[in-house]
């Protein structure tokens, strides 16, 4: 003998049902949309920074030269160490800050592009330790998410590197 118990229709049950419905709706958002948003959110600040490093094709700006040669120091274990090969570092940073965001926006080699920006973020953190909460931590979290989850479907990666 079975007994069917009618579900309670009080405020609590209605609220739980509403939350469950909202959870289901939020879960139905295609995974590609937040990954696309992450790609743009990470690419924009790096690309804008990269634009400031150049005065023409492969010609470093005087500001970038000055910063890398005079101002920027690596803060490691309480020491301030000048950048090794500052002009090479400025050139690499400028190229990386332009190319890697373009690859991210296109969704091309997304995991490697995000990994490159994650490494750059670590170096920036060592250079400007005060920026960790407002800039470096969110950048690192976005880059790490893209390294782990990839580009999503709204990208060139699925077409260039099809999964088997």
Secondary structure, DSSP 8 states (H G I E B T S, - for coil): ---------SHHHHHHHHHHHHHHHHHTS-HHHHHHHHHHHHHHHHHHHHHTTEEETTEE-HHHHHIIIII-EEEETTEEEE-TTHHHHHHHHHHHHHHHHHHHHHTSSHHHHHHHHHHHHHHHHHH-GGGIIIIIHHHHHHHHHHHHH---SSSSHHHHS---
